[in-house]
Amino acid sequence: MRWPDLPAPARMRRVALVAPEDVLRDVLVRVAAAAAVEIDTGETGSSGRDGARPGEAARRLARSGQPTPAPVLAARRPDLSLLEQAGRYDLLTGEAQLEAYAAAAVRRAGAAALAGWIPAERVGEVAAALAPAGGAVVALPRPPEADVPTLLPGHGARAALEPLVQTYGTVPYADLDPSWPAWASYVLMFGIMFGDAGHGLLMIGVAAALRAGWPRWLGPFRAAWPFVGGAGVAATVFGLLYGECFGPTGLVPVIWISPLSDPVTLLLAAAATGAVLLAGAYTLGAINRWREGGWRSVLYAPTGVAGSCVFLGAALAAAGWHAHHGLLLVVGGGIGLAGLALAFAGLAAEAGGGGTGVVQAAVEVVDLVVRLGSNVVSFTRLAAFGLTHAALGLLVWEGAGALWRRGGVLSAAGVAVFVLGTALALSLEALVAGIQALRLEYYELFSRVFVTQGRPFRPWHVPAVSTDLEPGPLRACAPA
């Protein structure tokens, strides 16, 4: 796969918006309507909304004491006094934002220019929109150490998975977007802890209802359907492997293991799953370190080649010890020591060298080893909560069965116990499994994929409307 084809944030271009001073307002109205440019103000280095300079419109707004409404821009230059008299504070708010950007423009020989960021794929579109008003989009070189904003593709299935990553933080511009692997690892971990075919099928049904938008009161949760559906499929698969369908009802046979009958195997499988997921996180982390800082960054970083060697060496050494294979043990130990040496060198250089740097690097290397072991062990919670889920299912099933076998009214009570117990197990265990999977995702995996936080791309967007500027009430008309 070529680098441009990797699932990375949208490519951003540093540009200057250039226009004659007498048409700057018209150009900015078109920029605001395009919703494609994040303009620098020179004060914050980011969106002008954070560092707006008070102009006449802003002063009138402050004097009014009214709550700030959603901004709207007049397509033509409005009379601010008429706007104030008519109570059109939405237009005053939009005008205040435009004044702040105009005040931040660099002016030379009758021309004005504003710098900002724009998605590369939209440069031509914005240039075409500004040309009729006399504006132009001029490409600029990217400044060294520029804080480039991040825009992730907001369409298709990937957009539905975005909240899982965004809750953790904004993907740095140089990094890969891990939405798909993050979703896959999340539902896998959920399924291991929530392995029950019956419960999984119910979750798939809930996901289908969310996707269809029914019932309407579930509308606010519609975006969660990929997670609910994926978790339901994973729970169904592991339920079949465990022989669990609404508990140990015997409706499905045990294909792999029964959690309560063979907990040690489940614990080992959970640790192995964690090792595989950590290997994937190290791989993504190494790619990100390369994209962020080149070979030096990827070679010495604890989340790059150095950390990957420690992890790989520990895995090979453990396998050699378990299999009594001396060569594998030696090779694994050598790779692990090489990784520790690289990590130590990188950490010492980062700490500034000298005695203090050496001591700090040594402490951090020890911490690296300790955390690596604890991270793998942490994944055994997959088995622990899988056992809890199976035990709760067994409790409900045996309680309901004991009542059913007594006959009469107690049989009906047994049915009620089964239904209510299943509902309780489904809701409680789904909540616990969801939280624990999220905890493993963020603390064990994402901490290796990301070492910095990016900042989101926030284009200036204010809709433009035509207005009647004669004295009297103002009327919003069709967009300009």
C-alpha positions in Angstrom: 0.0 0.0 0.0 1.4 3.4 -1.0 1.6 6.1 1.7 -1.1 8.3 0.1 -3.5 5.4 0.2 -3.2 4.9 4.0 -6.2 5.9 6.2 -4.7 9.3 7.2 -6.3 12.7 7.8 -7.2 14.8 4.8 -4.2 16.6 3.3 -4.1 20.3 4.3 -2.7 23.2 2.4 -1.3 26.4 3.8 -2.8 29.2 1.7 -3.3 33.0 1.6 -6.7 34.5 0.8 -5.8 37.7 -1.2 -8.2 40.4 -2.3 -8.3 44.1 -3.0 -9.2 46.0 0.2 -12.4 47.4 -1.2 -13.9 44.0 -1.9 -12.4 42.2 1.2 -15.8 42.0 2.8 -17.4 40.3 -0.2 -14.6 37.8 -0.4 -14.9 37.0 3.3 -18.6 36.4 3.0 -17.9 33.8 0.3 -15.2 32.2 2.5 -17.6 32.0 5.4 -20.3 30.4 3.2 -17.8 27.8 1.8 -17.0 26.4 5.2 -13.6 25.2 4.0 -11.0 27.6 5.4 -9.6 27.9 8.9 -8.2 31.5 9.0 -5.4 32.6 11.3 -5.8 35.9 13.1 -2.1 36.4 14.0 -3.1 36.4 17.7 -3.9 32.8 18.4 -2.5 31.1 15.3 -5.9 29.5 14.8 -9.5 30.3 14.2 -10.2 34.0 14.6 -13.2 33.3 16.7 -10.8 32.7 19.7 -9.0 36.0 19.2 -11.6 38.3 17.7 -10.7 42.0 17.8 -13.7 44.1 18.8 -15.1 46.1 15.9 -18.1 48.3 15.6 -20.5 45.3 15.3 -18.9 43.7 18.4 -19.2 46.9 20.4 -22.9 47.2 19.5 -23.4 43.5 20.6 -21.7 44.1 23.9 -23.8 47.3 24.5 -27.0 45.4 23.8 -26.4 42.8 26.6 -28.2 40.2 24.5 -27.2 36.5 24.4 -25.0 35.8 21.4 -27.2 34.0 18.8 -26.1 31.8 15.9 -24.3 34.1 13.5 -25.6 35.0 10.0 -23.9 37.3 7.5 -25.7 39.8 5.3 -24.7 39.2 1.6 -24.2 43.0 1.2 -22.7 45.4 3.7 -25.4 46.2 6.2 -26.3 49.3 8.1 -25.3 48.4 11.6 -27.7 50.9 13.1 -30.6 49.4 11.3 -29.6 45.9 12.4 -29.4 47.1 16.0 -32.8 48.8 15.8 -34.4 45.7 14.3 -32.9 43.4 16.9 -31.1 41.4 14.3 -28.4 40.3 16.7 -27.7 37.2 14.5 -26.5 39.5 11.7 -24.6 41.6 14.1 -22.8 38.5 15.5 -21.8 37.4 12.0 -20.7 40.9 11.2 -18.6 41.0 14.4 -16.8 37.8 13.3 -16.2 39.2 9.8 -14.8 42.4 11.3 -12.4 40.4 13.4 -11.0 38.6 10.5 -10.8 41.7 8.3 -8.9 43.5 11.1 -6.3 40.7 11.2 -5.6 40.9 7.5 -2.1 42.1 6.3 -2.6 45.1 4.0 -0.1 46.3 1.4 -0.6 48.6 -1.6 -4.4 48.4 -1.6 -4.5 44.6 -1.2 -5.3 42.5 1.9 -4.3 38.9 2.7 -5.2 36.4 5.3 -3.4 33.1 5.9 -5.1 29.9 6.8 -5.5 26.2 6.2 -7.7 24.4 3.7 -8.2 20.8 2.7 -6.2 20.2 -0.5 -9.2 18.8 -2.4 -11.2 22.0 -1.8 -8.6 24.6 -3.0 -10.0 24.7 -6.5 -13.5 24.9 -5.3 -12.8 27.8 -3.0 -10.7 29.6 -5.6 -13.5 29.4 -8.1 -16.0 30.8 -5.5 -13.8 33.8 -4.7 -12.8 34.7 -8.2 -16.1 36.5 -9.1 -15.7 38.8 -6.1 -12.0 39.6 -7.0 -10.4 37.2 -4.5 -7.8 34.6 -5.0 -6.3 31.6 -3.1 -2.5 31.6 -3.1 -0.5 28.5 -2.0 2.0 29.1 0.7 4.9 26.9 2.0 4.2 25.1 5.2 6.0 26.8 8.1 8.5 24.7 10.0 6.9 22.9 13.0 3.5 24.1 11.9 0.6 22.9 14.0 -1.5 21.6 11.1 -5.2 21.0 11.9 -6.7 17.5 11.5 -9.7 16.8 9.3 -10.8 13.2 9.2 -13.0 12.0 6.3 -16.6 12.6 7.4 -18.4 10.2 5.2 -19.2 6.5 4.8 -18.9 3.9 7.5 -15.7 5.3 8.9 -17.5 8.4 10.0 -19.7 6.3 12.3 -16.6 4.9 14.0 -15.0 8.3 14.6 -16.4 8.9 18.1 -14.3 6.0 19.5 -11.1 7.8 18.5 -12.3 11.4 19.1 -13.3 10.6 22.7 -9.7 9.8 23.3 -8.4 12.8 21.5 -7.8 14.4 18.1 -5.6 12.3 15.8 -2.4 14.3 15.0 -2.2 15.4 11.4 0.9 13.2 10.7 -0.6 10.1 12.2 -2.8 7.4 10.7 -6.5 7.3 11.5 -7.0 4.1 13.5 -10.8 4.1 13.5 -11.3 0.7 11.8 -8.7 -1.3 13.8 -9.9 0.5 17.0 -13.5 -0.6 16.2 -12.4 -4.2 15.4 -10.3 -4.6 18.6 -13.1 -3.0 20.7 -15.8 -5.4 19.5 -13.4 -8.4 19.7 -12.7 -7.6 23.4 -16.4 -7.1 24.1 -17.3 -10.4 22.5 -14.7 -12.3 24.6 -16.2 -10.8 27.8 -19.8 -11.1 26.7 -19.9 -14.4 24.9 -23.5 -15.5 24.7 -25.2 -16.2 21.4 -28.7 -15.3 22.7 -27.6 -12.0 24.2 -25.5 -11.3 21.0 -28.5 -11.8 18.8 -30.6 -9.4 20.9 -27.8 -6.8 20.5 -27.8 -7.3 16.7 -31.6 -6.7 16.8 -31.1 -3.5 18.8 -28.4 -2.4 16.3 -30.8 -3.0 13.4 -33.5 -0.9 15.1 -31.0 1.9 15.7 -29.9 1.8 12.1 -33.5 2.0 10.9 -34.2 4.9 13.3 -36.9 3.0 15.2 -38.3 3.7 17.7 -37.9 7.4 17.3 -36.9 8.1 20.9 -33.7 6.1 20.2 -32.8 8.7 17.5 -30.0 10.3 19.6 -28.2 7.0 19.8 -28.5 6.0 16.2 -24.8 6.7 15.5 -23.9 3.9 18.0 -25.3 1.2 15.8 -21.9 0.0 14.3 -20.6 -0.6 17.9 -23.8 -2.3 19.1 -24.0 -4.4 15.9 -20.3 -5.3 15.9 -20.4 -6.2 19.6 -23.5 -8.3 19.0 -21.8 -10.3 16.3 -18.7 -10.8 18.4 -20.8 -11.9 21.4 -22.7 -14.3 19.2 -19.6 -15.9 17.8 -18.0 -16.3 21.2 -21.3 -17.5 22.6 -21.2 -20.4 20.1 -17.6 -21.1 21.0 -18.5 -21.2 24.7 -21.7 -23.1 24.2 -23.7 -20.2 25.8 -27.1 -19.1 24.6 -29.0 -17.2 27.3 -26.7 -19.1 29.7 -25.8 -22.8 29.7 -29.2 -23.7 28.3 -27.9 -26.4 26.0 -29.4 -24.7 23.0 -26.0 -24.6 21.3 -23.1 -27.1 21.8 -19.7 -26.1 23.1 -17.4 -25.7 20.1 -14.3 -24.6 21.9 -14.4 -24.4 25.7 -16.9 -23.9 28.5 -15.5 -20.9 30.5 -16.5 -22.2 33.9 -15.1 -25.7 33.1 -11.8 -24.5 31.8 -10.9 -21.1 33.2 -7.1 -21.5 32.8 -7.4 -22.0 29.0 -9.6 -18.9 28.8 -7.1 -16.8 30.8 -4.2 -17.9 28.6 -6.3 -17.2 25.5 -7.1 -13.7 26.8 -3.4 -13.0 27.5 -2.5 -14.2 24.0 -5.2 -12.0 22.5 -3.8 -9.0 24.4 -0.3 -9.8 23.1 -1.7 -9.8 19.5 -3.5 -6.5 20.0 -0.4 -4.9 21.6 1.6 -6.1 18.6 -0.8 -4.3 16.3 -0.7 -1.2 18.5 3.2 -1.2 18.3 3.0 -1.5 14.5 0.7 1.5 14.2 2.8 3.4 16.7 6.0 2.7 14.7 4.3 3.9 11.5 3.1 7.1 13.3 6.6 7.8 14.8 8.0 7.5 11.2 5.5 9.8 9.8 6.0 12.3 12.7 9.7 12.5 12.8 11.5 10.1 10.4 13.9 7.3 11.2 15.3 8.8 14.4 11.9 9.1 16.0 10.8 5.6 15.0 14.1 4.0 16.0 14.5 5.2 19.5 10.9 5.8 20.6 9.5 3.4 23.3 6.4 3.3 21.1 8.5 2.7 17.9 11.2 0.2 17.0 12.8 0.3 20.4 9.5 -0.6 22.2 8.6 -3.1 19.5 11.9 -4.9 20.0 11.4 -5.1 23.7 7.9 -6.5 23.2 9.0 -9.0 20.5 12.0 -10.1 22.4 10.0 -10.7 25.6 7.5 -12.7 23.6 10.1 -14.9 21.9 12.0 -15.4 25.2 8.7 -16.4 26.9 7.9 -18.8 24.1 11.5 -20.3 24.3 11.2 -20.7 28.0 7.8 -22.4 27.8 8.9 -24.7 25.0 12.4 -25.3 26.5 13.9 -24.0 23.3 17.3 -22.5 24.2 18.0 -20.8 20.8 14.6 -19.1 20.8 15.2 -17.9 24.4 18.6 -16.5 23.5 17.4 -14.8 20.3 14.4 -13.3 22.2 16.7 -12.0 24.9 19.1 -10.5 22.4 16.2 -8.7 20.6 14.8 -7.4 23.9 18.2 -6.1 25.1 18.7 -4.3 21.8 15.3 -2.7 22.2 16.2 -1.6 25.7 19.5 -0.1 24.5 17.7 1.9 21.8 15.1 3.1 24.2 17.7 4.1 26.8 19.7 6.0 24.2 16.6 7.8 23.0 15.3 8.6 26.4 18.8 9.8 27.6 19.1 12.1 24.6 15.5 13.5 25.2 16.4 14.2 28.8 19.4 16.3 27.8 22.2 13.8 28.6 24.5 14.1 31.5 24.2 12.3 34.8 20.6 13.4 35.4 19.6 12.3 31.9 21.1 8.9 32.4 19.3 8.4 35.7 16.0 9.6 34.2 16.5 7.3 31.2 17.3 4.3 33.4 14.1 4.8 35.5 12.0 5.2 32.4 13.5 2.0 30.9 12.6 0.1 34.0 9.1 1.6 33.8 8.9 0.4 30.2 9.6 -3.2 31.1 7.3 -3.1 34.1 4.4 -1.6 32.1 4.9 -4.0 29.3 4.4 -7.0 31.6 1.4 -5.3 33.4 -0.2 -4.4 30.0 -0.2 -8.1 28.9 -1.5 -9.2 32.3 -4.2 -6.5 32.1 -5.8 -8.3 29.2 -6.6 -11.3 31.4 -9.6 -9.2 32.5 -11.2 -10.3 29.3 -11.3 -13.8 30.7 -12.2 -12.7 34.2 -15.3 -10.8 33.0 -16.1 -13.6 30.5 -16.2 -16.0 33.5 -18.4 -13.5 35.4 -20.8 -13.3 32.5 -21.0 -17.1 32.3 -21.4 -17.5 36.1 -24.3 -14.9 36.1 -25.9 -16.8 33.2 -25.6 -20.1 35.1 -27.1 -18.6 38.2 -30.1 -17.3 36.3 -30.6 -20.6 34.5 -30.3 -22.8 37.6 -32.6 -20.5 39.6 -35.2 -20.5 36.9 -34.9 -24.2 36.4 -35.3 -25.0 40.1 -38.6 -23.0 40.2 -39.8 -24.6 36.9 -39.3 -28.1 38.2 -41.6 -27.5 41.2 -44.6 -27.0 38.8 -47.7 -24.9 39.3 -47.4 -21.2 40.1 -43.7 -21.7 40.7 -43.2 -22.6 37.1 -44.5 -19.2 36.1 -42.2 -17.7 38.7 -39.3 -19.6 37.0 -40.2 -18.0 33.7 -40.3 -14.6 35.3 -36.9 -15.2 36.9 -35.4 -16.3 33.6 -36.8 -13.3 31.7 -35.9 -10.7 34.4 -32.5 -12.4 35.1 -31.7 -12.4 31.4 -32.6 -8.7 31.1 -30.5 -7.9 34.2 -27.5 -9.9 32.9 -27.8 -8.4 29.5 -27.9 -4.8 30.7 -25.4 -5.0 33.5 -22.8 -7.2 31.8 -23.1 -5.2 28.5 -22.3 -2.1 30.5 -19.4 -3.6 32.3 -17.9 -5.3 29.2 -18.3 -2.0 27.2 -16.5 0.0 29.9 -13.7 -2.6 30.3 -13.2 -2.9 26.5 -13.0 0.9 26.3 -10.5 1.0 29.2 -8.2 -1.5 27.5 -8.6 0.3 24.2 -7.5 3.6 25.6 -4.9 2.8 28.2 -3.2 -0.3 26.7 -3.5 0.3 22.9 -4.0 4.0 22.1 -1.2 4.9 24.5 1.2 3.2 22.0 -0.5 4.5 18.9 -0.5 8.2 19.9 2.2 10.1 21.8 0.8 13.6 21.1 -2.6 15.2 20.5 -3.6 17.0 17.3 -6.1 19.8 17.0 -9.3 19.6 15.0 -9.8 21.6 11.8 -12.3 24.3 12.5 -13.2 26.2 9.3 -15.0 29.5 9.6 -18.6 28.9 8.6 -21.4 31.5 8.7 -24.3 31.3 6.2 -25.0 34.4 4.1 -28.5 35.7 3.5 -30.0 38.6 1.5 -31.8 41.2 3.7 -34.1 44.2 3.3 -32.0 47.0 4.6 -34.7 49.7 4.4 -35.8 51.1 7.8 -38.2 48.8 9.6 -38.1 45.1 10.5 -35.5 43.1 8.6 -36.5 40.0 6.6 -34.2 37.1 5.8 -34.5 36.0 2.2 -33.0 33.3 0.1 -29.2 32.6 0.5 -27.1 34.8 -1.7 
